[in-house]
Amino acid sequence: MKTLKSIIASLALIIVCGAAQANVKVEGDNLTRNFAINTYVDAMTRGKVAGFGDVVDQSAKFNLLRGKNVLSFSKSEMIESIKANKNTEQNCTTSTTIMESNSDMAVVKVDMQFDDFVRTNYVTVANTGKGWKITNVYSVFK
């Protein structure tokens, strides 16, 4: 009888533990606004490509203002560029400032302070229904 109680208690414990871990992660569960921004900063400043493609929306546009010229890039072009600079640590100090934020979108200013210039990135992230994703980045150099 004592053995039967032990077996039943063990089975109950296994069922409870299994039910507690039964939450299946949906793709966008970990795609928070902060995760998207941190992944962007890691990619741009440290060359960390892991997860970058996941936080960028398929229709995202990347624009760089160089003098009077605006250069535009797609998601695939940016991923290719970041992969080419994989694990390259930029010699800069980075800071982020939330310029605007609500439940649907946010605009975050990412300043990359180098010795001779500052690269300011205005990163727009949106709650796409599949998590927060980068939809637009506009970069200026000062």
N, C-alpha and C positions, 0 to 999 in steps of 0.2 A: 504494500500500500504506500509506503514511504517513497519507493522508487517511482511509482505511478504519479504521485504528487510532484516529484522533482521533474519528471518528464513533461508533465502538463505545464508546470511553471516555466520551464525552459522554452517550450513551444510558444507560450504566451509572450514571453520576452522577445523571442525572435520575430513574432508577428508584429508586435508593437514597434520594434526597431525598424523592421522592414517598411511598415506603414509610414513611419516618421520620415524615412528617406525616399518615399515614393514620389516626391515632387519632381516632375520632369521639367527640366529647364527649357523654356521657350527661347528661341534665338535672341530676342531682344531684351531678355531679362537683365542681362549684365551691361547693356548698352545705355548707361546713364549719361547725363550731360557731362559730368566730371570725368567719367571714363573716356568719353570721346575726345575731350579737350586734352586730357593727360596723354592719351595715345598719340594725338597730333604733335604735342610738344616733344614727346619721346622720339617720334619719327624725325622731326625737323632738327632737333638739337643733339640727339644721340645716335641717329641712324638705326633706331629699333623699328624694324618693319613688321614685327609680329602684331597682328590685330589691326594694322592700319587700314587695310582693305575693308575690314568689317565695319569700321566707324565712318567710312566715306560713302555717301549716297551715290548710286549709279549715275545720276545726272549732275553730280557736283562739278562746279567750275572753280578753277584756281587762276587768279589774275595777279600779275606782277606789274607794277608801274615802274618803268625804267626810264627816267627822264620824261619825255613826252610820249613815250610808247607804252602801250598796254599789251603785255604778252599773256595769252590765255592758254590754259592747259586743261585736259580732261582728267578724270580719275585714273585711267590706265596710264597716261603719260606721267602723272605724279608718282604713281606706284613704281613705275619703271625708274624714275629719277631717284627715288628713295632707295630702291634696291641697289642702284649703282653706287650709292654712298652708304651702304649698309655698314653699321657699327662705326661710323665716322663721328667722333665727338666734336661738336662745334665749340670753338673757343669764345663763348659768349655767356652772359648772364641773362636769364630769362625770367620774365614776370608776366603774370596774367591779371587782367582786370575785367570783371563782368560789366559791360556797358549797358546792356538791356537784357531782361530775362522775364519770361512768363511760362505758363505751363506748356506752350506750344513751340517756342523758339527762344534762342538766346544769341546775343552777339558778344563775343569775347575778344578783347584786345590782348594779343600776345606780343610783347616786346622782347626782341633779341638784341641785347646791347653788346656790340663788338667793340674793339679798340677804336676804330675810326668812324664807325657809323652805327645806326640803329635800323634794324629791320622790324617794322611794325606790321603784324598780321591781324586783320579783322576777320575772325572766324565765326561764321554763322552755323549754328547747329539747330536742328529741328527734330521735334518728336514725331517720327514718321509712322508710328503705329507698330514698327518693328524695332523700336528703340530709338535713342537719340543718335543722329547721324550728321556728319558735316555736309552741308549743302553748298557752301560758298566760302572761299577764302580770298581776300583782297590784300595784297602785300605792297607796302611802300618802303622805300629806302630813304633815310635822312642822313 
